[in-house]
Amino acid sequence: MAVGWTPATLLLVFILTFLWPSDGTMYLSGKKLRSRLQRDRRNVRPNIILILTDDQDIELGSMQAMNKTRRIMMQAGTHFSNAFATTPMCCPSRSSILTGKYVHNHHTYTNNENCSSPSWQAHHEPHTFAVHLNNSGYRTAFFGKYLNEYNGSYVPPGWKEWVALVKNSRFYNYTLCRNGILEKHGTEYPKDYLTDVITNDSIHYFRVSKRMYPHRPVMMVLSHAAPHGPEDAAPQYSNAFPNASQHITPSYNHAPNPDKHWIMRYTGPMKPVHMQFTNMLQRRRLQTLLSVDDSVEKVYNMLVETGELDNTYIIYMSDHGYHIGQFGLVKGKSMPYEFDIRIPFYLRGPNVEAGAINPHVVLNIDLAPTLLDMAGIDIPLDMDGKSILKLLDTEKPVNRFHFHKKGKVWRDSFLVESGKPLHKLADGEEVEQNTLPKYKRVRELCQRAEYQTPCEQHGQKWQCVEDSTGMPRLYKCKGMAGLYAPRALGLMASIGAQVYGAPSTSINCDCEPAVPLKKNKVLTKMTAQLKSKKSVPRNRRARSAPHDLDSDVYTLDLEKGYQALNLNNTRLMLGRKQAVYGENEEFSGMGPADTNFNSLTPPAALKVTYRCSILMNDTVRCDGGLYKSLQAWKDHKLHIEHEIETLQTKIKNLREVRGHLKQVRPKECECNQNMFLPPNRNLLKVKSGQIHSLKMASKDKKQWLMKDQKRRKKLRKFLKRLRNNDTCSMPGLTCFTHDNQHWHTAPFWTMGTFCACTSANNNTYWCLRTINDTHNFLFCEFATGFLEYFDLNTDPYQLMNAVSTLDRDAVNHMHQQLMKLRSCKGHKECNPETGGKERSLLYDYRPLQRRKRPKVKKASSKSTGQIWEGWVG
């Protein structure tokens, strides 16, 4: 029987069949869910892996030994052919990499100045790229060398995983700080070989992170020690590169260089032993890089296995370049030339063009902003570098709607700086400044408990004392316990009394005839009589005498000077100097009032210590016990050293008093002027003048103390070299000694000991490096005022200083541009983007063609101009 379907029934069946929400909605929601996951997967922030080497060059062919790295990084990535380090020194460059700032903004000037110092830890370390990445959700990890002076006592902020080398580069016998715990390593391979330890730890961390947190990006730094010294290669590579010669460039052993700065003029060509050493050094450096080459391949294979290769940026670079024999310099860095400032720089990852060579100028300060840009983080305005991601966009063909499309705008000039900066004093003279003001460093040191106790503690070397103004002062506990503490308290009290005490009565002007004129006449007469006496010969041939010789002796008192021990209170006339000592203080210790010298009888001996004396024949005599007992000899020698230290302290105090007297010397009296000034006004003027003189005296005292500390440091180094029979030194230069025991792994050095001087601590300079379509030059100003200019289009190896071929207006223009870069802050000031107008000014930088015999012309205002003060032609 047929059943009729009503319209209502048909509508119900249609709804149940096609629009029932269970199956249909589940399908649609599942499809949307899968598409959302795929979209999220595509938008997951990329992983970032930075592979950093130490002292690796690009000019001397080091990358030719790394076939695996070049295949991985170049075939699927981009090579930046104009990559530079703004400071060719380890710690300054690494600090720039971490902060994205020039050296003059993060204040790490050398490998010692502010390198991982308390100031660095407080002001710059909290703002590295690791802190920003960690705060945004990245799992950050660091493996390998950090900073040269890092002591392993803390974990820097921003790092989830921390495995850092303590102090400078080493391959064996080193210490790691593993998340705050010190870990010592020995000489076993491959367990202790640093390159393999860095590689294995980083790969393990990446795998564990992706297993535990699959959707969180990872940022790792693999900071290898290679090819830095001591250049210890892995055993399997100790026979590689037997004929390495890539370092022999046209500038190799190009010396002497009289047209370059003082270090290049000071050093001459290398000796044959130096040239053999450079060959061995190049070979060992390339051998260490083979292990880094293996490390890059292992990291690449790990990314392939985990499926993270397409979502990972890999950056390969060095902190700066290196030289081996260039310009006669045996080895080292820190020079402003191409071999020291050019670095390898490779990048591969998402949206990076494969197999490309990018000619834009890329700097080490660009790394930090680039990493933040990769992670999608806003770049701080105080970073001096710029993100290079905008350089990775491939040029699209211009269509009809892009007639006015502008090309990429990028820097073509940058700053190369090295050494301590200079700051101007009140009189305009420039001196080197420290990383922090002294009062800040003293305040930090005075927070320590060992400096807050008096100098009575055993082994205490320093004591903090507050002056009358509340400022902390640091004094050295020298000699006997508490020697400096009473002096410090007395000095602070005297300064406070002078500043805040009652006005001195010495301000009253006495216009009577000055008495010192008579004294000067007496002194002059006395000096003439002294010169008329026959003196003893100056040569002191012997310092020993028979200890049984009898004579009259004199004693030495620290307060009263030399005192005769005989009953006649005669004044002492000592040897050739005929120095007279007495009790009369009328002439401030310069000599006695009585000028009759005929009554003086020369003594037979001068008692210097209680057991030793100096006789009239310039020989030394001690009692018999010192010549027989070793213990007595040691005790007396210790006593003499203590007396010398005490006298040196007294001399130092007297010099400070003398310097103070020079500063507060009263002016000549003018009795006919200022007779009607109010007494209060005059008093205020005098008090302000006294305060100003005290400030000037304290300033001179600080400068004198700094010079004295440097002098003592040089003396200690000199004595150390004498004790070690080390004669390897040249004035002002940094030298090193190399012997057969220097390298402990094959290949070994067997040609004996030699000395080489390669650089200097005071090599301070600022350079302008420009590369564009028409110009390629380096212009340098040294702290001594010396100038250098090299046109690399015609002189690619910088063999000749061509500053004398420049027009004076061009030199002044480059100087002005360099001065702007020296004080720049932030990426807007530190990255001059040159357009057409600016580039037209660079036309003047081209060197003028010199004739063989130029004619002498009259100076005109157009051809000559004023070069800045301090320029040395």
C-alpha positions in Angstrom: 0.0 0.0 0.0 1.5 3.3 -1.0 2.0 5.8 1.6 1.9 9.5 0.6 4.5 11.8 1.8 3.3 15.1 3.0 5.3 18.3 2.6 6.0 18.4 6.3 7.3 14.9 6.3 9.6 15.6 3.3 11.0 18.7 5.1 11.7 16.6 8.2 13.5 13.9 6.3 15.6 16.6 4.5 16.6 18.2 7.7 17.5 14.8 9.3 19.5 13.7 6.3 21.5 16.7 5.3 21.5 19.2 8.1 21.8 17.1 11.2 24.5 18.8 13.2 26.3 15.8 14.7 28.2 14.3 11.7 28.4 17.4 9.6 29.5 19.7 12.3 32.2 17.3 13.5 33.6 17.1 10.0 33.6 20.8 9.5 35.1 21.5 12.9 37.8 18.8 12.4 38.7 20.3 9.0 38.9 23.8 10.6 41.0 22.4 13.5 43.5 20.7 11.1 43.8 23.8 9.0 44.4 25.9 12.2 47.1 23.6 13.3 48.8 23.7 10.0 48.5 27.5 10.0 50.0 27.6 13.5 52.7 25.3 12.5 53.6 27.6 9.6 53.6 30.6 12.0 55.7 29.0 14.7 58.7 31.2 15.5 61.9 29.9 14.1 64.7 28.3 16.0 68.0 30.2 15.9 71.5 28.7 16.1 74.5 30.9 16.2 77.9 29.3 15.5 80.7 31.6 16.6 84.4 31.0 16.2 87.3 32.8 17.8 90.0 34.7 15.8 89.0 33.2 12.5 90.1 35.1 9.4 88.5 35.3 6.0 91.4 37.0 4.2 94.0 34.3 4.9 91.9 31.4 3.5 90.7 29.7 6.6 87.3 28.9 5.1 89.0 26.9 2.3 89.6 24.2 4.9 85.9 23.9 5.9 84.3 22.2 3.0 81.4 20.9 4.9 80.5 24.3 6.3 80.7 26.0 3.0 78.5 23.3 1.4 75.9 23.5 4.1 75.9 27.3 4.5 76.5 28.5 0.9 74.5 26.0 -1.2 71.3 26.7 0.8 72.1 30.1 2.3 73.7 33.5 1.7 77.3 34.6 2.1 77.8 38.2 3.1 81.0 39.1 1.4 81.4 42.4 3.2 81.1 41.4 6.9 83.2 43.3 9.4 84.0 43.5 13.1 83.9 47.0 14.4 86.7 46.3 17.0 89.3 43.6 16.1 89.7 42.3 19.7 88.0 39.4 21.5 86.1 40.8 24.5 85.1 44.2 22.9 83.8 42.4 19.8 81.9 39.8 21.8 80.4 42.5 23.9 79.2 44.2 20.7 77.7 40.9 19.5 75.8 40.5 22.7 74.5 44.1 23.0 74.4 45.3 19.4 76.4 48.4 20.4 79.6 50.0 19.4 82.5 49.8 21.9 82.1 53.5 22.9 78.6 52.7 24.1 79.1 49.5 26.0 82.6 50.6 27.3 84.5 47.3 27.0 87.5 48.8 25.4 90.1 46.0 25.7 90.3 42.4 26.8 90.9 43.7 30.4 89.0 47.1 30.6 85.4 46.4 31.7 85.5 42.9 30.3 82.9 41.0 32.4 83.5 43.6 35.1 80.9 44.6 37.8 80.0 47.6 35.7 79.4 45.3 32.6 77.3 43.0 34.8 75.2 45.8 36.2 74.6 48.0 33.1 75.0 46.0 29.9 74.6 42.3 30.6 70.9 42.7 31.6 70.2 44.0 28.1 71.8 41.4 25.8 69.8 39.7 23.1 69.5 36.6 25.3 67.4 38.5 27.9 65.0 39.7 25.2 64.7 36.3 23.6 64.2 34.6 27.0 61.5 37.0 28.0 59.6 36.3 24.8 59.5 32.5 25.3 62.6 31.2 23.7 64.6 28.5 25.3 68.0 30.0 25.3 71.3 28.1 25.7 75.0 29.1 25.6 77.9 26.7 25.1 81.6 27.6 24.9 83.7 30.7 25.3 81.8 33.8 26.7 84.1 36.7 27.6 87.9 36.7 28.3 87.6 37.7 31.9 84.5 35.7 32.8 85.3 33.9 36.1 82.5 31.4 36.3 81.1 32.8 39.6 77.6 33.5 38.2 75.2 32.7 35.3 74.4 35.8 33.2 70.8 36.7 32.9 68.7 35.5 30.0 70.1 31.9 29.6 68.1 28.8 30.4 71.1 26.5 29.8 74.6 27.8 30.6 77.8 25.8 29.8 80.5 28.5 29.5 84.3 28.4 29.5 86.0 30.1 32.4 88.5 32.7 31.2 90.1 32.6 27.8 90.2 29.9 25.1 91.6 26.5 25.8 91.1 23.0 24.3 92.3 20.9 27.3 92.7 21.5 31.0 90.0 24.0 31.3 87.0 24.8 33.6 83.4 25.1 32.6 80.6 26.8 34.5 77.7 24.4 34.0 74.6 26.3 35.3 76.5 27.7 38.2 78.6 24.7 39.0 82.3 24.6 38.1 83.3 21.5 36.1 87.0 20.8 35.5 88.2 18.9 32.4 91.5 17.2 31.7 93.4 16.0 28.6 91.5 13.0 27.5 90.1 12.9 23.9 87.3 13.2 23.0 85.9 13.4 26.5 87.6 16.7 27.3 88.2 18.2 23.8 86.3 21.5 24.0 85.0 21.6 20.4 83.4 18.1 20.8 82.0 19.0 24.3 80.3 22.0 22.9 78.9 20.1 20.0 77.6 17.1 22.0 76.0 19.3 24.8 74.3 21.6 22.3 72.8 18.7 20.3 71.6 17.0 23.4 70.0 20.2 24.7 68.1 20.8 21.4 66.8 17.2 21.2 65.6 17.3 24.9 64.0 20.7 24.4 62.0 19.7 21.4 60.9 16.5 23.1 59.7 18.3 26.2 58.5 21.5 24.7 57.8 20.8 21.0 56.2 24.1 20.3 58.7 26.4 22.0 61.5 27.8 19.8 65.2 27.2 20.8 68.0 29.7 20.5 71.5 28.3 21.0 75.0 29.8 20.8 77.9 27.5 20.0 80.9 29.6 20.8 84.0 27.6 19.7 87.5 28.3 20.9 89.0 27.4 17.5 91.2 28.6 15.9 92.4 30.7 18.9 95.5 29.6 20.7 96.9 27.2 21.9 95.7 25.8 18.6 95.3 22.2 19.8 93.9 20.0 17.0 92.0 16.7 17.4 94.4 13.7 17.1 92.9 12.5 13.8 93.7 15.9 12.2 97.2 16.4 13.5 98.8 15.5 10.1 96.5 17.6 8.0 97.7 20.5 5.8 101.4 19.8 5.8 102.0 22.6 3.2 99.6 25.2 4.3 100.5 28.5 2.6 97.2 30.5 2.3 98.5 33.1 4.8 101.3 34.2 2.4 99.6 37.2 0.8 101.2 40.2 -0.9 101.4 41.9 2.5 103.2 39.0 4.1 106.5 40.2 5.6 106.0 43.5 3.9 108.3 45.5 6.2 109.5 48.0 7.2 106.5 50.3 6.8 107.7 53.9 7.4 104.5 55.4 6.1 102.2 53.7 8.7 101.6 54.3 12.4 104.3 53.9 15.0 103.9 50.2 15.6 104.5 49.4 12.0 107.5 51.7 11.9 108.9 50.2 15.1 108.8 46.6 13.9 110.9 45.3 11.1 110.8 42.3 8.8 110.5 38.8 10.3 113.5 36.5 10.8 113.6 33.0 9.3 112.5 31.4 12.5 109.5 33.7 12.6 108.5 32.7 9.1 108.8 29.0 10.0 106.6 29.7 13.0 103.9 31.4 10.8 103.8 28.3 8.6 103.3 26.1 11.6 100.8 28.4 13.1 98.7 28.5 10.0 98.7 24.7 9.8 97.6 24.2 13.4 94.8 26.8 13.1 93.4 25.1 10.0 93.6 21.7 11.9 91.5 23.1 14.7 88.9 24.3 12.3 88.3 20.8 10.9 86.7 19.9 14.2 84.4 22.9 13.9 83.6 21.8 10.4 82.5 18.4 11.8 80.4 20.2 14.4 78.5 22.2 11.8 77.7 19.0 9.9 76.5 17.2 13.1 74.2 20.2 14.0 72.8 20.1 10.4 72.1 16.4 10.6 70.4 16.8 13.9 68.1 19.4 12.5 67.3 17.1 9.6 66.5 14.2 11.9 64.2 16.3 14.1 62.5 17.9 11.2 63.4 21.4 12.3 65.8 22.3 9.4 63.3 24.4 7.4 62.2 26.3 10.5 65.7 27.1 11.8 68.1 30.0 11.1 71.8 29.0 11.2 74.3 31.8 11.4 78.1 31.2 11.1 80.5 34.0 11.9 83.7 35.0 13.8 84.3 37.6 16.4 87.1 39.2 14.3 89.9 38.4 11.9 93.6 37.6 12.3 97.0 38.2 10.8 99.9 35.8 10.4 103.0 37.6 9.1 101.3 40.5 7.5 103.5 43.6 7.5 106.1 41.7 9.5 103.8 41.1 12.4 104.2 37.4 13.4 100.7 36.9 14.7 97.8 38.7 16.4 94.9 41.0 15.7 93.9 44.5 16.9 95.0 46.3 13.7 92.5 48.3 11.5 93.4 46.5 8.3 91.3 44.1 6.3 92.9 40.9 7.6 91.8 41.8 11.2 88.4 43.4 10.7 86.9 41.2 7.9 85.1 38.1 9.2 83.2 35.2 7.6 79.4 35.6 7.8 77.0 33.0 6.5 73.2 32.7 7.0 70.7 30.1 6.0 67.1 29.6 7.1 63.5 30.5 6.1 63.2 32.9 3.2 66.9 33.1 2.8 68.1 33.0 -0.8 70.2 29.9 -1.6 73.6 30.2 -3.1 73.6 34.0 -3.0 76.4 36.4 -2.3 75.2 39.6 -0.7 77.6 42.6 -1.0 76.0 44.9 1.6 78.0 45.9 4.6 77.2 43.7 7.6 78.7 44.3 11.1 79.0 42.4 14.3 76.7 45.0 15.9 73.9 43.9 13.5 73.7 40.4 15.0 71.7 41.3 18.1 68.9 43.3 16.3 68.8 40.6 13.6 68.2 37.9 16.2 65.4 39.9 17.7 63.9 40.6 14.3 63.9 36.8 13.5 62.0 36.2 16.7 59.5 39.0 16.0 60.6 41.1 18.9 60.8 44.9 18.8 64.4 46.1 18.5 65.5 48.5 21.3 66.3 52.0 20.1 69.6 52.1 21.8 71.1 49.3 19.7 73.6 50.7 17.2 73.2 47.9 14.7 70.3 47.1 12.3 68.5 43.9 11.3 69.8 42.4 8.1 66.6 40.6 7.3 65.6 43.4 5.0 68.6 42.5 2.9 67.4 39.0 2.4 64.3 39.9 0.4 64.8 38.9 -3.2 64.4 41.6 -5.8 61.0 41.2 -7.4 60.5 42.3 -11.1 59.2 45.8 -11.4 55.7 45.9 -13.0 53.8 48.8 -14.4 52.6 49.9 -11.0 56.1 50.2 -9.5 57.6 53.0 -11.6 58.9 54.8 -8.6 60.1 51.9 -6.6 63.1 52.7 -4.5 66.1 50.4 -4.0 67.3 49.1 -0.7 68.7 51.9 1.5 71.6 50.6 3.6 74.8 51.9 5.2 78.0 52.2 3.2 80.2 53.6 6.0 80.9 52.4 9.5 83.3 53.0 12.5 86.3 50.8 13.4 87.5 51.7 16.9 90.1 50.2 19.2 91.7 51.2 22.5 90.7 53.4 25.3 88.9 56.6 24.5 90.2 60.1 25.3 88.5 62.8 27.3 89.4 66.4 27.6 90.7 68.0 30.8 90.0 71.6 31.7 93.1 72.8 29.9 92.1 71.1 26.7 94.7 68.3 27.0 93.3 64.8 26.2 94.0 61.8 28.4 92.8 58.3 28.5 89.8 57.6 30.7 88.8 54.5 32.6 85.6 52.6 32.2 84.0 54.0 35.3 84.6 57.1 37.4 86.9 56.3 40.3 84.4 57.3 43.0 81.9 54.7 41.7 84.5 51.9 41.7 85.7 52.9 45.2 82.0 52.9 46.4 81.5 49.4 45.0 84.7 48.1 46.7 83.9 49.7 50.0 80.8 47.6 50.2 83.0 44.6 50.9 83.4 43.6 54.5 87.1 43.1 54.3 87.6 46.8 53.5 85.5 48.1 56.3 87.8 47.0 59.1 90.9 48.9 60.2 94.3 47.9 58.9 94.9 45.7 62.0 93.6 42.5 60.5 96.2 39.9 59.4 96.7 40.0 55.6 94.5 43.0 55.0 95.7 45.2 52.2 93.1 47.9 51.9 90.9 50.0 54.2 87.9 52.3 53.4 87.8 55.6 55.3 85.1 58.2 55.0 86.3 61.8 54.7 84.6 64.8 56.2 82.2 65.1 53.2 81.0 61.5 53.5 82.9 60.3 50.4 84.6 56.9 50.8 88.3 56.8 50.3 90.4 53.6 49.8 93.8 53.4 51.4 96.4 50.7 51.2 97.6 49.0 54.4 101.3 49.3 53.7 104.2 48.4 56.0 103.2 47.8 59.6 99.6 47.2 60.5 97.5 50.4 60.6 100.2 52.6 59.1 97.8 54.1 56.5 94.7 54.2 58.7 95.9 57.0 61.1 97.3 58.9 58.2 94.1 58.6 56.3 92.0 59.8 59.2 94.4 62.7 59.9 94.4 63.7 56.2 90.6 63.7 56.0 90.4 65.7 59.3 92.9 68.2 58.0 91.1 68.6 54.7 87.8 69.1 56.6 89.3 71.7 58.9 90.7 73.6 55.9 87.4 73.6 54.1 85.0 74.1 57.0 87.2 75.5 59.7 87.8 79.1 60.7 89.4 81.5 58.2 93.1 81.5 58.3 94.9 84.6 59.6 97.5 84.2 56.9 95.3 86.2 54.5 96.4 89.5 56.1 98.9 91.1 53.8 102.3 92.1 55.4 104.1 94.5 53.2 107.3 94.6 55.2 110.5 93.6 53.3 110.7 89.9 52.8 113.1 88.0 55.0 113.8 85.0 52.7 116.0 87.3 50.5 118.7 87.1 53.2 118.3 83.4 53.6 118.7 83.0 49.9 122.0 84.9 50.1 123.2 82.7 52.9 122.2 79.6 51.0 124.0 80.8 47.9 127.1 81.5 49.9 126.9 78.1 51.6 126.5 76.4 48.2 129.5 78.2 46.8 131.6 77.1 49.8 130.4 73.5 49.4 131.4 73.5 45.7 134.8 74.8 46.6 135.5 71.8 48.8 137.3 68.9 47.2 134.8 66.0 46.8 135.3 62.3 47.0 135.4 60.4 43.6 131.9 59.4 42.4 132.6 55.8 41.5 131.6 53.4 44.2 133.6 50.4 43.3 132.9 48.1 46.3 130.1 47.5 48.8 132.0 45.2 51.1 134.7 45.7 53.7 136.4 43.7 56.5 134.0 43.4 59.4 136.8 43.9 61.9 137.5 47.5 60.8 137.0 50.0 63.6 135.5 53.5 63.1 133.1 56.1 64.4 129.6 55.3 63.4 126.3 57.2 62.9 122.7 56.1 63.2 119.7 56.8 61.0 116.5 58.0 62.6 113.3 58.2 60.6 112.2 61.4 62.3 115.4 63.3 63.0 117.6 62.1 60.1 121.2 61.1 60.5 122.6 61.5 64.0 126.2 61.1 65.1 126.9 58.7 67.9 130.1 60.3 69.0 130.2 62.7 72.0 131.0 65.7 69.9 127.8 67.0 68.4 129.4 67.8 65.1 127.5 68.0 61.9 127.8 65.3 59.4 129.5 65.7 56.1 128.9 62.5 54.1 131.4 61.6 51.4 131.2 63.3 48.0 127.9 65.0 48.7 129.1 66.7 51.9 125.5 66.7 53.3 125.2 68.7 56.5 122.7 67.7 59.1 121.8 69.7 62.2 119.2 70.7 64.6 118.6 74.2 63.3 115.3 74.5 61.4 115.6 78.1 60.4 116.2 77.2 56.8 113.6 74.4 56.6 116.2 71.6 56.7 118.3 73.0 53.8 121.4 73.5 56.0 122.8 75.0 59.2 122.8 78.7 60.0 126.5 78.7 60.6 128.4 78.8 57.3 131.8 78.2 58.8 132.7 74.8 57.4 136.2 74.7 58.6 135.2 73.3 62.0 133.6 70.2 60.5 135.4 67.0 60.9 134.4 64.2 58.6 133.3 61.1 60.4 134.7 57.7 59.8 131.5 55.8 59.1 127.7 56.2 58.8 125.6 53.8 60.7 122.7 52.9 58.4 121.1 50.1 60.5 121.8 48.8 63.9 124.2 46.2 62.5 125.6 47.7 59.3 127.4 51.0 58.4 128.9 52.7 55.4 132.5 53.7 55.8 134.3 56.7 54.3 135.7 54.6 51.5 132.2 53.8 50.3 132.3 50.3 51.6 129.7 48.5 53.8 130.6 47.0 57.1 128.3 44.8 59.3 128.9 43.0 62.5 130.3 39.5 62.5 127.1 37.7 63.3 125.6 38.5 59.9 128.4 36.8 58.1 128.1 33.6 60.1 124.4 33.0 60.8 122.0 32.5 57.9 119.0 33.2 60.2 120.5 36.4 61.3 121.2 37.4 57.7 117.5 36.7 56.8 116.2 38.6 59.7 118.3 41.6 59.0 117.5 41.6 55.4 113.8 41.5 56.2 114.3 44.4 58.6 116.0 46.4 55.8 113.2 45.8 53.4 110.7 47.0 56.0 112.8 50.2 56.6 112.9 50.8 52.9 109.1 50.5 52.6 108.6 52.8 55.5 111.0 55.4 54.0 109.2 55.1 50.7 105.9 55.9 52.4 107.4 58.9 54.1 108.8 60.1 50.8 105.4 59.7 49.2 103.8 61.7 51.9 106.4 64.5 51.6 105.8 64.6 47.9 102.1 65.0 48.5 102.8 67.9 50.9 105.1 69.5 48.3 102.5 69.2 45.6 99.9 70.7 48.0 102.2 73.6 48.8 102.7 74.3 45.1 99.0 74.5 44.6 98.3 76.8 47.6 101.3 79.2 47.1 100.1 82.7 48.1 100.3 85.5 45.6 102.5 88.6 45.9 101.1 91.3 48.2 99.5 94.3 46.5 99.2 96.9 49.3 97.9 99.8 47.1 94.9 97.8 45.8 91.6 96.6 47.3 92.1 98.7 50.4 88.3 99.5 50.7 86.8 96.1 50.2 84.4 94.8 52.9 86.0 92.3 55.1 83.3 89.7 54.6 83.5 89.9 50.9 87.3 89.5 51.0 86.9 86.5 53.4 84.4 84.8 51.0 86.9 85.3 48.1 89.7 83.7 50.1 87.6 80.8 51.3 86.4 80.0 47.7 90.0 80.2 46.5 91.1 77.8 49.2 88.4 75.4 48.3 89.3 75.6 44.6 93.0 75.0 45.4 92.1 72.0 47.5 90.1 70.5 44.7 93.0 71.1 42.3 95.4 69.6 44.8 93.2 66.5 45.1 92.9 66.2 41.3 96.7 66.4 40.9 97.1 63.9 43.7 94.8 61.4 41.9 96.8 61.8 38.7 100.0 61.3 40.5 98.7 58.2 42.3 97.6 56.7 38.9 101.0 57.4 37.4 102.7 55.9 40.5 100.6 52.8 40.2 101.5 52.4 36.5 105.2 52.9 37.4 105.0 50.3 40.1 103.3 47.8 37.8 105.9 48.2 35.1 108.6 47.8 37.7 107.0 44.5 39.0 106.8 43.2 35.4 110.4 44.1 34.8 111.6 42.4 38.0 109.5 39.3 37.1 111.2 39.2 33.7 114.6 39.5 35.3 113.8 36.7 37.7 112.7 34.4 34.9 115.6 35.5 32.7 113.1 36.8 30.2 114.7 39.5 27.9 111.8 39.5 25.4 110.6 43.0 25.5 110.5 46.2 23.6 109.5 49.7 24.9 105.7 50.2 24.5 105.1 46.9 22.7 103.4 43.6 23.7 105.8 40.7 23.2 105.7 37.0 23.6 108.1 34.1 23.9 107.6 30.8 22.1 109.6 27.7 22.9 109.5 23.9 22.3 107.2 23.3 25.3 104.5 25.8 24.2 102.4 23.3 22.3 101.5 20.0 24.0 99.8 18.3 21.0 101.1 17.4 17.6 102.5 18.8 15.4 105.2 20.1 17.7 107.5 23.0 17.5 111.2 22.0 17.5 113.1 25.0 16.4 113.9 26.5 19.8 112.9 29.6 21.6 112.3 33.0 19.9 110.8 36.3 20.8 108.4 38.4 18.8 106.7 41.8 19.5 103.4 42.2 17.6 101.1 44.8 19.1 100.7 47.4 21.9 98.3 48.1 24.6 98.1 51.8 23.8 97.3 51.4 20.1 94.2 53.6 20.1 92.6 54.6 16.8 89.3 55.4 15.1 88.7 54.5 11.4 86.1 55.3 8.8 85.5 52.4 6.4 83.4 53.1 3.3 82.3 50.7 0.6 79.9 51.6 -2.2 79.6 51.6 -6.0 82.4 54.1 -6.5 84.6 54.1 -3.4 86.3 51.5 -1.2 88.6 53.2 1.3 89.9 53.2 4.9 90.6 56.4 6.7 92.2 56.2 10.2 93.0 58.7 12.9 95.4 57.5 15.7 95.5 58.9 19.2 98.9 60.2 18.4 97.5 62.4 15.6 98.8 60.2 12.8 96.6 59.7 9.7 96.3 56.8 7.3 94.3 56.4 4.1 94.1 53.4 1.8 92.2 53.2 -1.5 91.4 49.5 -1.7 90.3 49.8 -5.3 93.9 50.4 -6.3 95.7 49.1 -3.2 93.6 46.1 -2.0 96.4 44.9 0.4 96.9 48.3 2.0 100.6 48.4 1.2 100.9 52.2 0.9 99.5 55.0 3.0 98.1 57.5 0.5 96.9 60.2 2.9 99.4 62.6 1.4 97.6 62.4 -2.0 94.2 63.6 -0.6 92.9 67.1 -0.9 92.7 68.9 2.4 89.0 69.5 2.1 88.4 65.8 1.7 90.5 65.0 4.8 88.4 67.5 6.8 85.2 66.1 5.5 86.2 62.5 6.4 87.3 63.8 9.8 83.9 65.3 10.5 82.1 62.1 9.4 84.4 60.1 11.7 83.7 62.4 14.7 80.0 61.9 14.3 80.4 58.1 14.3 82.7 58.2 17.3 79.9 59.7 19.4 76.9 58.1 17.8 74.2 56.3 19.9 71.4 54.3 18.4 70.8 52.9 14.9 69.6 56.2 13.5 72.9 58.0 14.3 75.2 55.1 13.8 74.1 54.1 10.3 74.4 56.9 7.8 72.4 55.9 4.8 74.0 57.5 1.9 71.9 58.9 -0.9 72.7 60.8 -4.1 73.5 64.0 -2.3 75.8 62.5 0.2 77.5 60.3 -2.3 78.4 63.2 -4.5 80.5 64.5 -1.6 82.5 61.3 -1.6 83.9 62.2 -5.0 86.5 64.3 -3.2 87.8 61.2 -1.5 89.5 60.0 -4.6 93.3 60.4 -4.3 94.9 63.0 -6.5 97.3 61.8 -9.2 100.8 63.0 -8.2 103.3 64.1 -10.8 106.8 63.0 -10.7 108.1 66.6 -9.9 105.2 68.7 -8.7 105.6 72.4 -9.2 105.4 74.6 -6.2 102.4 76.9 -6.2 101.3 79.7 -4.0 98.8 78.8 -1.3 95.3 79.9 -2.0 92.2 79.9 0.2 90.6 77.4 -2.2 93.3 74.8 -2.3 94.3 75.0 1.4 92.2 74.8 4.5 92.6 74.5 8.2 93.1 70.9 9.4 91.8 70.2 12.9 94.0 70.7 15.8 96.2 67.7 16.7 96.7 66.5 13.1 100.1 65.1 12.3 101.2 65.3 8.7 
